[in-house]
Amino acid sequence: MAAVALNPNGIAAVRPSRKAKRPASRRRLLTARAAGSNEDKPTAQSVLSFLCPLLKAFGGGDAAAPRNRTLEVATSGFASIARLPFGSKVDEACIARPASAAPKERIVLYEFEACPFCRRVREALSQLDLTVEVRPCPKDAVKHRAEVEAMGGKLTFPFLVDPNTDAGKGGMYESEDICRYLYDEYGNGAEFPEGIVSTTVLTGWMPTLLRAGRGMTRYANATTHRERDEPIEPLTLYNYEGNQFARLVREALCELELPYVLFNCGKGSPRRATLTEVAGQGASVPYLVDPNTGRGVGESEEIVAYLFQTYGAANS
Ligand SMILES: N[C@@H](CCC(=O)N[C@@H](CS)C(=O)NCC(=O)O)C(=O)O
């Protein structure tokens, strides 16, 4: 299968407007639920607020400290199993999607790794084989949370900005609406996974609990944004949501509040060819490219160590 043509940012080439495909009623719904709607759902927020100190205690304090590798890999593996079959396999319809039907400009997702609602959106992005820029918003974030508040008026995650459409350019809250929007806009006819299993209700909290809240709070010694003179170029992570090793890297990127291009290339993705081009034959997910230092790093353990050494304690 031919590889999708991508620009250097990992975004597929120009696509014509597909608005005509979407029924007017659906467009109205999406517009109504975009940023500014008053649809607060305090329950989930208070659950996470309650769990936050608990998870922090179990998480064991210093995010940069050496970890028990076996435990890390096992808990992340169980987290992936808990969310099967979501976030690993690319939908058939998206494998066949022409490059012209992918987003032209980069979609931006504000999220944090431990949030089950954000995870649901990332799962959809993997299934849809889409690239987005992630601006992590851990608790105590010094930059990205302010951007969300300025754009949307409230601090609720996920928050997605799609500059390619009228419905998306002002920003959207609500994971369910975001997922439906992404399927509607970029699914190439793929069927949205309906039903309670795909939502956060049954297993959505499992990865958060199993990973003891990793990817929830900004690392106190992170040197990103406030402490650096130079602005940070987004890193690129070759990823798919259900990959247990990629999760460990996303957690670190989130805790360091590092912006990154989330280049999804899940099972069946024709975009694996791009990973091979960048990292060589036999390269696997996760793989990280850091344009700030010119480094390309494979193996989750090495990537996490690299990130904390470059943007964490070692520099503070
Ligand atoms: N119904 C919303 C729930 C979103 C939500 O409650 N997100 C939590 C994180 S899990 C949040 O933004 N909490 C505020 C915070 O972390 O500051 C959705 O599905 O997107």
The ligand as an SDF file (V2000), in Angstrom:
LIG
                    3D

 20 19  0  0  0  0  0  0  0  0999 V2000
  -17.7020   15.4580   29.9500 N   0  0  0  0  0  0  0  0  0  0  0  0
  -16.3470   15.8890   29.7470 C   0  0  0  0  0  0  0  0  0  0  0  0
  -15.5850   15.6180   31.0160 C   0  0  0  0  0  0  0  0  0  0  0  0
  -14.2080   16.2450   30.9470 C   0  0  0  0  0  0  0  0  0  0  0  0
  -13.5540   16.2780   32.3200 C   0  0  0  0  0  0  0  0  0  0  0  0
  -14.2140   16.1860   33.3480 O   0  0  0  0  0  0  0  0  0  0  0  0
  -12.2410   16.4300   32.3230 N   0  0  0  0  0  0  0  0  0  0  0  0
  -11.5220   16.5750   33.5830 C   0  0  0  0  0  0  0  0  0  0  0  0
  -10.2680   15.7280   33.5640 C   0  0  0  0  0  0  0  0  0  0  0  0
  -10.6180   14.0100   33.5580 S   0  0  0  0  0  0  0  0  0  0  0  0
  -11.0660   18.0020   33.7160 C   0  0  0  0  0  0  0  0  0  0  0  0
  -10.9480   18.7150   32.7500 O   0  0  0  0  0  0  0  0  0  0  0  0
  -10.8200   18.4280   34.9340 N   0  0  0  0  0  0  0  0  0  0  0  0
  -10.3410   19.7660   35.1960 C   0  0  0  0  0  0  0  0  0  0  0  0
   -8.8870   19.7990   35.4680 C   0  0  0  0  0  0  0  0  0  0  0  0
   -8.1960   18.8030   35.3470 O   0  0  0  0  0  0  0  0  0  0  0  0
   -8.4140   20.8740   35.7950 O   0  0  0  0  0  0  0  0  0  0  0  0
  -15.7680   15.1740   28.5500 C   0  0  0  0  0  0  0  0  0  0  0  0
  -16.2300   14.0870   28.2200 O   0  0  0  0  0  0  0  0  0  0  0  0
  -14.8620   15.7150   27.9130 O   0  0  0  0  0  0  0  0  0  0  0  0
  1  2  1  0
  2  3  1  0
  2 18  1  0
  3  4  1  0
  4  5  1  0
  5  6  2  0
  5  7  1  0
  7  8  1  0
  8  9  1  0
  8 11  1  0
  9 10  1  0
 11 12  2  0
 11 13  1  0
 13 14  1  0
 14 15  1  0
 15 16  2  0
 15 17  1  0
 18 19  2  0
 18 20  1  0
M  END
$$$$
